Amino acid sequence: MDYLNVMRPNLRKIIWLELTRAIERDLYMRKVMQIQSSPGNLPSFKSLSCPQEELDPSGSVDKPKGRVESPASSIKGGDDTLKSQDGQGWWVHIYAEHIYSTLQKHQELRIPYGRNSPQLEYRRYLVDFMGLLCEKLHINIGTQHLAVYLMDHFMDNHSIADTQLHLTCLVSLQIAAKSEELDRLIPTIDTLSSFVQYAYGVEEFKRMELTVLKFYKWNLNIPTAAHFINYYLHNALDVSDIYRGKQLEDQFENAEKAFERYTKYFLEISLQEVIFLEHTPATVSACCVLASRKCMNIQPLWPRRLEIKTGKSVKGLAKCGNLMLNQHDRDEQAEKTDEIQTTSEGSLPSNLYELPTQYLQTV
């Protein structure tokens, strides 16, 4: 009976959502535009066109109602957290292991990233630009991660005119918001366009939105590192851990707040460098916890409970974890010298802030 009380409302929402999406997908796919192929077998947006009758007067493709909100939404502490009837997040329920297992399976369905985009050099700027938009619009970190994923893989498989890069960024953010956010927090086309001096019209937004959705075959159930983080944070600290020479029991609340700030910081780092796309979202999320424990000097570094929880050893996390700690070291040095340092994935040093030598062997 407990199982039915917890899961039945969400199942109704999911079934309703899938039916709605199937109907919408059928309607749009019947009328969606034909994209002309440019040299190199990569679609080009230089000659996109869309008949007027395809455009919804409201401004864009509607978000399906009754959407179950993202479990990653709670990272900012808002009221858009995926919770059950008793007000708890999915990661503390008795069925959390099943949900986590499903997320792991879905992450294997992500589109491979090949660094094929001709505009790859602009990626860091676009990610930072999107981060500023998310901050101004109070968009949660789960939406931000999904938006970056949508932008990355869409750019990786298309040749996009430089003048359309901001539009690609804005549309990716809007689509992610429709999938992850509460209705009241979804930015409108007018709001997004205002950040680029209204350089793009409503029809351009909608044409791009339909093109992106078609590329992903209307499947936005894509796990990111932000979707795993709360599950890992739930057991990231324990009263028996050693912090500042003492057990956490008497300082748990303060340590927990500091730990969450570190974790959020490392999640941001994972978006900035394209090299993190080589790792699965679950690995990146686990490394955020590992790097946070390392920076706070919490002992033991990777206790048995976390190895069981994540299914990963320190050896398996060393490569990705070192990348995060290297960037942390650079950021600290930049703060001390008041210099702005920009780096690319090709210039990551290997010896700035490494994990213990015996853990450096990867598996």
Buried (B, 14 or more C-beta within 10 A) or exposed (E): EEEEEBBEEBEEBBEBBEEBBEEBBEEBEEEBBEBEEBEEEBBBBEEBEBEEEBBEEEBBBEBBEEBEBBBBBBBBEBEBBBBBEEEBBBBEBEEBEEBBEEBBEBBEEBBEBEEEBBBBEBBBBBBBBBBEBBEEBEBBBBBBBBBBBBBBBBBBBBBBBEEBBBBBBBBBBBBBBBBBBBEEBBBEBEBBBEBEEEEBEBBBBBBBBBBBBBBBEBEBEBBBBBBBBBBBBEBBBBEEBEBEEEBBEEBBEEBBEBBBEBBBBBBBBBBBBBBBBBBBBBBBBBBBBBBBBBBBEBEEBBBEEBBEBBEBEBBBBBBBBBBBBBBBBBEEEEEEEEEEEEBEBEEBEEEBBBBEEEBBEEE
